């Protein structure tokens, strides 16, 4: 049986492709476990700086495999949650490259990413309530953090899908690509990010994510505690030296 996932390293970027196009990349247990392995690889491999998550075929992901769910098999892992991602995303940045539909668990995958590049064909939605379910894989929690309250409530309670333009207006999508170009544009963005200091990027993501649950005073205290590690790092010295010498920095990640 063929794997439900493909991984390809392009420079310092790990491209992770959901590969069940005949089922609109619906997530089953095997895919969830394969995704968890891919994110573990992303975090553990020093040659990888960032990941890009995309789907094979015309659609990104239609959510969990309802036939498998009807048989009592959940598409999740104990450690990382739905699709091996939504409860515990990777430490390194992750970009979603979306073509076509990203709905239900597919939309929850998108909401778990740090940045979203979507083509003009993309549509997003959380139709769980239409199936007697709730968006328990992060949809309720992450959408509430990301978009205005009434717009989040509309998506969650109606189960409607929205086009990419509306998704960008409410802050879910960073930029819109031409049809078929989301992956290429996401890889270009990933390369731009991977040229930055890896230690600073990793700590920035960690602090940014943690700050969402804190008051402003608590967040400043957290950043104050973390800042010396970065300010006195080898990479900080290298960044300043490279600027002075008018050359590209040579990061060590330390």
N, C-alpha and C positions, 0 to 999 in steps of 0.2 A: 504494500500500500504506500502511495506517495506521501511525502511529508506535507503537513498543512501550512508550512512556514518555510521561507527562504531567507537566508542571510548572506549579505555580500559586503565585504569591506572595500571602501573606495577612499584611499588615503587614510585619514584618521576618522572617517565616518562609517558607521555600521548601518547599512540599509536593511531594514527588517520588513519583509513583504508577507502579508497574509495571503495564503495561496489555496483558497477553496473557491475559485471564481464561479464554479457551477452552482454553488450554494450562497452566492453573494458574500463569500468569506465569513459565513456564520461561524461562531466560536464554539468549538466543542472542547472536551477535556484535554485531548491531545494537543490542540492548538494552544490552550492555556498553559500547559506544561512546557511546550516548546517556546512560547513567548517568555515565560519566567526564566528559562535557560538562556535565552538571548539577552535579556536584561542583566542577568548575572554576568554574562560574558562582557557586556558593555562596561559594567562597573569594574570588573577585575582586570581587564586588558589595558595596560598603560599606553598601547599604541592607538587606542580608540579614545576619541575626545567627545564624541556626540553621536546620537542615534537619530535615524529617520524612520518613521513607521508609516507604511503605506499598504494598499491593497491591490492585488492582481485583478485585472478586468475592469469593467465599467463602474463598479461600486467599491467603496472603501470597506464597509462592513455592515451587515444587516443585524448585528447583535448576536445573542446566543442562539445556538442550534436548538430550536424548539422541539424537534423530534427527539433529540437526546435528552432534553429537559423533561419531556413527557415520560421518558423511561427512567427518570430519577437521577440523571447524571448532570451535575452542575459544571459549567465551564470555568472553573476557578482553581486556584491553588491556595493552600492554607496560609502560606507566608505572604503572598503578594495580592491575593484577592482575585476578582473577576479578570479573566484573560491574562493572569499572571502579571497584572499591571496596576489596577485601579486603587488598591489599598496601599501598596508600597511601590511607587514609581522608582526608576533608577536614580542614582545620585547624580549621574551626568545628564546634561540637557537632552531632551527628546523633542523632535519636531514631527508633527503629523502632516503628511502630504495626502490630501483628500481629493478624490474624484468621485462623482456620483453620490450615492446615499451613504451617510454615516448616521445610523439610527439605533435606538435602544442601546445595547451594550457597545455598539460601534461608536455612538456618540460619546459614551462614557470613556472609551479609549481616547478619543480626541480631547476630551476635557481633562484627561490625566497628563497630557503632553504640555510642554512649556510654551511652545509656539505652534501655530497652525497656518499652513499654506494650503489654500483650497482653490480648486478650479471653478470656472463659471458654471460647471455642471453640478456642483456639490449641493446637497440638501442635508439638513440636520434635524433631528427630532428625538423625543423620548416617548414613544407610543405605549409604554408599559401598561398604563391604565386601561388601554383598549383590550389588553389581554388578561386583565385581572391581576396585574403585577404592579410593583413599584420599582422605581429606578434606584435599586439598592446597591448597585455597583459603582456608586460615586456620583450618579447624575443629580440626585437631590442635593447632596452636600456641595459638590463643586460648582454646580450652576448657581446656587445661592451665593457663593463667594465671588462669582465672576461677573454676573450681570445684574441689572436693577431688579428689585424684588418682584414687581408686577409682571415683568417680562419673563422672569424665571417661573413664576406661578402659572402664567399662561401656557408655557411649553409643557410643564409638568402635569397640569390638570386637564388640558385638552388632548394631549398626545399629538398635536399638530406637528407637521414638518415645516421648516422655513428654508427659503432659498439662501444662497451664499451671501448675497448683498445684505440681507437682513441680519445674518449671522455676524457679518463684519460690523454692522452698525451697533450691535449690542455688545461687541467686544470679544466674541468667541473666535473670530478669524483675524489673523494679522494682515494678510494680503491675499488678493485674488489673482489667480493665474489664468491664462488661456486654457481651453480644454486640452487635456492631455499633457500639460506642462507643469502640473503641481509638483511632481517628484523632482524634475530637473531644477525647479526654482527652490525647492526645499533643500536639495543637496548643495546648491550654490550658497544658500544662507548658512547651512551647516559648516561649510568650508570657511566662511567669514568668521563664524564663532570659534572654530577650532584653531584659528590663528592667534587667538587671545591666550593669555596665561592660564594654563589648566587649573592651577590651584585657586586662582582668583575666581575663575568661572564656577568651579565646584562650590566654593564657599558662598559665592553670591547667590547661587540657586538655593543652597541650604538655608541661608539667612532669610531670603525673600519668602520662601515657602513657610518657614516657621513664623515669620512676622504677621502672616495673615490671621493667626489665632491670638495675637497679642495686642495690648493697648500700645499707643505710640511710645509711652514712657518705657514700657517693658521691651519694646522692639529696639529702642535706642540703647538700652542697657545691654541687650544681647549683642548688638553690633559692636559696642564699645569693648566688650570682652573678647570678641573675635578679631577685632582689627589688628592688634599687635602681631598676631601670627602672620598676617599678610604683610604688614608694613615692614617687618624685619625679615622677610623671606628672601631667599636667593633670587626668586623671580622678580620681586619688587626692585632689588638692586640692579638686576639685569635690564628691566624695563627702563629705568632711569639712565643707565649707562648707554643702552642702545639709542635712546632719544638724543643724548648728548653727542654720541658718535655718528648720528644720522645713518643708522643701519637697522636692519630687522633684528628683533630680539631672538635669542636662542634660549627658549624656556627649558627649565629642568623639572618643573612641577614640584619644587621644594622651596 
